[in-house]
């Protein structure tokens, strides 16, 4: 009989249990793996993707920028001569903590008043009222009765804060002059200190005194710092100009701080209200480069949130030094020459409207501005004596009719429009239109003289330019004809001049540039005046850019004052490391061929050396080659003397370049309203151009002999060219433009 097999049920159950346990363990390990993977991915996301955001969030809550006294960047001329510097001065500061009360600050102010002499000139009437209330709180608020206070609180239209504001207003109104007179000189000093202490931010040092802090005051306060919480003695910086060049600009002083018009802009960039900032021109244009970086501190608080210590996490650093394109030695001599010629003209008859003169010299290949001169005659209202002030920014903020100086652009525009060609001959003759007086060239009031384009430039033919304008308007000249031209002629001419930079912004790296005034046409004949520079107005800088465009072969280069950005000097002997070298910017190229440009340059050369050239008397014997164009514009006066508006006068101009074959400089002169006498020859515009150009080449020779170069990477810091200092507190001379 066969045996039955053994029952394997128990073995089967165990096997199933082991299999089930293994599955569960695998699920558990897989779940742990997934969870750890998610955790790792989450940590990676927080650290790698969001890490910087969280760090910034922590910095916003724990670290703040502190208004420490960081030196502003210096400004140099192109050869390393100091133009704007910083001078250290002793300063006393106060840092307000979040937990500091008004009574504690008042107590500190009272102690400081016994240690220093604080000027009280900045105290206002409102300051005195608030200080009297602070000193006499019970007596002050007793001036508002309980009934009045209850009535204000019952007014549903007023919130709690507005109620208190109204009560404070009533209190101030009821403080008498006799009560304010109770404030002693000592009280006023305490007030002057207290107002400075309260004007800053929490945890940001506020300057209490930084002008004329004596060594004794500095020592007395330093010895008692442990008894004066928040007070510190430190070194502040005063901005000092070592060149009287207004286009360098100014900075505000700590007492003034950020101008209200730019407050939001600067506060959004982590500035404090009392920071020094560039207020005008070069200082304002490059504020972000010149401004130093503030130190950063971390606040350490206790459990109650009170600040118990601060730790500096970033020391801060001075601003970048800027090397300008200006040659200060050339600039100062050019200023002397312009001022001399201006005063010489002013001493002549017919000069009652004359009060200013300008000169600009730039490199036509790079746009670097070598000199920007503006001089203006002011009259002392007390003595009646005349004196001359700097008006260098007038070279790009004020515009005038330039006259014949622009005739090279008129001829090039004629080429471009196809109405004349290089060598085209026209008849110089008076232009007599219907119902108008004849308009003619100065040298030809009644005759007919054939001439080509080169001779037209040499002799400064008005008639040649009139006919170009008429051709552009779609008409040819005939005697006593009515002038009927295309409607777009004036705008086409303006577009043509704009290619050279005339009537449009030059792009100079300085704020406040003017593009000039465009006349409003009331008759077709204005195109004739436009063709000879006696309608729209142009700045001196526009004239220089226009001549640069011709000199360099047709490229309109952006003029600029910034040459290099450098790190602060480490030893005070050499300029710091080069951060950036500014490169030329081409704004556009004129719509003319090289042949056409060369043809006009020949005409400009003839102006200087031709037998009938208008500048021959000043340039024919020059030891260098140069070319240019003179201008005399008959204009109507609309200057600062309103009672003289409408007076006929003459504006002188001149623009040129040198050397002729390989131009290094282009230059422009403008002397508005030079004379009301139309019967005398005034060569002062040409004399200014010649004398300054002579000096440029003299300097070039001297610099070469002395091994002085503006392209050296390791450049020595050179001393200023004058001992004259203009600090930030000096009152600015205002020019009535």
Secondary structure, 3 states (H helix, E strand, C coil): CCCCCCCCHHHHHHHHHHHHHHHHHHHHHHHHHHHHHHHHHHHHHHHHHCHHHHHHHHHHHHEEEECCCCCCCCEECCCCEEEEEEEEEEEEEECECCCCCHHHHHHHHHHHHCCCCCCCCCCCHHHHHHHHHHHCHHHHHCCCCHHHHHHHHHCCCCCHHHHHHHHHHHHHHHCCHHHHCCCCHHHHHHHHHHHHHHCCCECCCEEEECCCCCHHHHHHHHHCHHHCCCEEEEEEEEEEECCCCHHHCCECCCCCCCCHHHHHHHHCCCCCCCCCCECCHHHHHCHHHHCCECEEEEEEECCCCCEEEEEEEECCECCCEEEECCCHHHHHHHHHHHHHHHHHHHCCCCCCCCCEEEEEEECCCCCEEEEEEEEEEEECCCCCCEEEEECCCHHHHCEECCHHHHHHHHHHHHHHHCCCCCCCCEEEECECECCCCCECECCECCCEEEECHHHHHHHCCHHHHHHHHHHHCCCCCCCCECCCCCCCHHHHHHHHHHCCCCCCCCCCCCCCCCCCCCCCCCCCCHHHHHHCCCCCCEEHHHHHHHHHHHHCCCEEECCECEEEEECCCCCCCECCCEEEECCCCEEEECCCCHHHHHHHHHHHHHHHHCCCCCCHHHHCCCCCCEEEEEEEEEEECCCCCHHHCCCEEEEEEEEEEECCCCCCEEEEEEEEEEECCCCCCCCHHHHHHHHHHHHHHHHHHHHHHHCCCCCCCCCECECCCCCCCEECCCCCCCCCC
